[in-house]
Amino acid sequence: MTNYLVYAFDYPKKYYTDFIYRYEKVLRLLEDKEIKNHYKIVKPNILKLKDFEIIHDIDYLYELEKMSKHDERIRENLICDILGVSGTVYACELALEENTITYHLGGGFHHAFKDRFGAFDYLNDIAIAVEWLRRKHKIRKIMIIDLDVHHANGTQEIFYDDPGIFQISFHGWGIFPGTGNIDEIGVGEGTGYKINLPFLKGTSDETYLFAMDKIIPKYIDLYQPEFIVYQAGIDCMVKDPMGNLKLTLDGIYGRDKKIKDLCKGLPITIIRGGGYNDEYSPKANLNTLACFSDISIIYKYGKRVSEPKRCKRWIKNKIKDLERLLGEYW
């Protein structure tokens, strides 16, 4: 089985150089590792704004295009997002067609809504890709596992009443965007198909992995998805300037291994998502690539990270409350 690493390569580099630097550092680190032999690196086909009408409102896309003609920074951001969406769609199609694992070095724009942007995200690549799979390939049941430190608010709103998309979001509590409490479980026919689990500031490996074991295997088994999109953001890691959790490189590898083991036999696309520490983020990305190729961890953190005692109590109580809310539907 061939695994694929999808990367667009053609990113502009005037305003958003930090993102591109981290992507390119992953590729440079990959050159020196045996892991490179386990992945075929491919460029996506580049989509057009019109293709994104399957999710985004036509008027919103028109306004984005209009603004991009008059503002160079907006234009560059939009180009980056188009490349990101193209990469995620292409990676999902490859995974489905070859029943394999694909990793998109980019994307994860889960804050964009149907009719407006969120944070830095103009286009929601995850929503577009899963809708693409449903319309073009007739996939009925897709699970999104979003473990970026920021709540997947845009993706959630887009599919909030939709039982065809089961979304699980683990995220830090008390940071942007301020949503994602446990009582956000969907509406209408989609009730029970959205799971949110917020973690207290300072949560580290043991508590996080404990929560994964309590939630994710159960709902994969109950929902029986045909395809999994894994937003593998690593901004939940210690020393990330945009996050408030304290997972280590070892914890991230353990997190990824749990997802890999749970998804055996299913096509899965891994999306790079967030991660803003120039030293640790690329190393964590290499560990993810290693994990999904059955290679042992490459980079370890090597330091003990303490966790406030209240973190474990908090998450145990949240899981109990969540299970009580979902019990009516599952």
Secondary structure, 3 states (H helix, E strand, C coil): CCEEEECCCCCCCCCCHHHHHHHHHHHHHHHCCHHHHHEEEECCCCCCHHHHHHCCCHHHHHHHHHHHCCCHHHHHHHHHHHHHHHHHHHHHHHHHHHCCEEEECCCCCCCCCCCCCECCECCCHHHHHHHHHHHHHCCCCEEEEECCCCCCHHHHHHCCCCCCEEEEEEEECCCCCCCCCCCCCCCHHHCCCEEEEEECCCCCHHHHHHHHHHHHHHHHHHHCCCEEEEECCCCCECCCCCCCCCECHHHHHHHHHHHHHHCCCCCEEEECCCCCCCCHHHHHHHHHHHHCCCCCCCCCCCCCCCCCCHHHHHHHHHHHHHHHHHCCCC
